[in-house]
Amino acid sequence: EIDYQCWLNYEHIKDQSLLNEYAKYLKNIVINENSYIIDSIKDEIYYSINKILGISPLINNYTNSNKFITISKIGKNNLVDSFLKDEEIIAIDEEGFLIKTVNSHDKKFIIVTSKSDNGLLYGTFYLIRTLQEKKLLDDLYVLENPKTPLRMINHWDNLNGNIERGYAGKSIFYRNYELVDNLDRIRDYARLLSSVGINAISLNNVNVGKEEARLIDDKIYIVETLYEIFKRYGIKVFLSVNFASPIMIGGLKTADPLNKEVNEWWKKRANFIYDHIPEFGGFLVKADSEDQPGPYSYNRNHADGANMLAEALAPHNGLIIWRAFVYNCYQDWRDQNTDRAKAAYETFIPLDGQFLDNVIIQIKNGPMDFQVREPVNPLFGGLKKTNQILELQITQEYTGQQKHLCYLVPQWKEVLDFDTYLFGEGTSVSEIISGVPFNSKKFGIAGVSNVGDDTNWTGHTLAQANLYGYGRLTWNPELKSSQITDEWIKCTFGNNSKLLENLSNMLQNSWTIYEKYTSPLGIGWMVNPGHHYGPNVDGYEYSRWGTYHRANHFGIGVDRTLKSGTGFTRLYQQPNFEMFEHLESCPEELLLFFHHVSYIYKLKNNKTLIQHIYDTHFEGVEDVQELINQWIELEGLIDNKRYQDVLSRLLEQKEHAKEWRDVINTYFYRKTMIYDEKCRKIYP
Ligand code: BDP
């Protein structure tokens, strides 16, 4: 089905002259190496050329033809090597690639080369995308290296087949505590991921139950099968583990990281895992967080916990990815001074420099939890001697649950571009996660997957763009949002100019539209507790989770300043501290995250805060109508299945946007008794 193929749907080219042009090169492919990744490369190049051109290419060790493509690693094919310059060889990193068109006296051919099989695979997918975008091949020259070393997807799948915060059906991996029957689909998933450069995957939920804990024991055969599939696409497998596994499945009385028996137990587990899975990536750990066990139960700190596991995996080159999402979820809302936003910083900064080299701290983009807008987590900009990866949420938990259109690439770009000033001006988050300033390859980026077993993978067809965009940003965080968007549209829907225009408008504006009709100016939450869908202004206001807006009838917002609030602002380097600390310099979209502000406070556009809340909520709904209008214009330019699917979701989005508008506006009207200047309908 067309929606199943996502951006690898290789539409057949109708333009005869372009077809002829392409066929000259693509009839003959030279591949003279063997490995399981090379086998995948052969499959991919054959399949894509077959679909795009309608011809069956010949794949051989050599060719007599004078136009062809060769795909081989540096040092494996004399012809290729003779056309590589020393500078080029130096410039290609381990996973990078070079594609270039070579003109020699009797031959004209395209080289795809790299130092690794992974690099060749990425180069091949790049070449295929060139065809999808209908670009010419005569003068190709592309040298690309991934800017982040670890490019990971995290699955929150449980063995019973449910997905925590999944909005596109059931797990594509598990059903009834076993592997699903349809392994082809998992292979297709691996193809999608590697086509955008993903090289690591964690296979189970960070909240690890008793059944999932067995994945490192008698259920390892499930992981083995998945490993066999993913390794063919250059993707390393990781597992989430429960810190209390020695008790849960090992029969020990303790999981104390400083206990000898516990250490031995983990070492044995590690040996066992690597016997089955020689290239196993490592563990992902959620500890002392939201009722998960951790080192705190034994009065140990997070370095003790992480290092103990790291020692067990180190002989096998395994990694421990240890999450920074550690906070007390039993807070007292009456206490104005506790601040959940400070928790991760306060836990990890004192331990900076104490983690072993194979430990990586995985840090959510914001200090709270994947809200529609948050400032960047100040741990980025704090940690100087610790490996770090950024955690993003591709699944739209707080951003419309794949019923609303919310394209997250613009949000992620803001995070990645944020300058932390860690080593002076110019230490952006993307710079940090490249590992370059730390001279380490144990840095990168992880995203919580948005796929399930719905035919189109993501529920909302346009949410496929979030998976694609995420992948492209892991490869190169500096890519422009507009470029990623255009690529995705062309590969997924084709090159029609009207389609490009409308769809890229829709995607690019959708995040701010969602923001307009939901919680204002960085305050977040205001959702129904538990499932987190739909408006509920006070849903979390008087509970233990530490997620408050502190609205009263004078004003709203959390005072996180050093001068009069929780002091969270102080966790940022200068000049960010000053910027957030003062009302006048605080970016307005984050105003209520950092400041408690009166409803009649005048914003930069001279509107009062309350009028801003009313206006944006009315506008948000009008903007959703505009999304619908733009989509309707595309009828006939898109297959009916995908057209109808998106249309029905947009219509549903509009109804929910109205609900958000009315709940939020009414709440603040009642709190303030200040009329809307434009006298629109607000429910008294
Ligand atoms: C929150 C989710 C919860 C996750 C948690 C986490 O609501 O389901 O378990 O994050 O990241 O956003 O551990």
Boltz pocket constraint, residues with backbone or C-beta under 6 A from the ligand:
constraints:
  - pocket:
      binder: B
      contacts: [[A, 164], [A, 165], [A, 206], [A, 207], [A, 286], [A, 290], [A, 325], [A, 369], [A, 370], [A, 397], [A, 530]]
      max_distance: 6.0
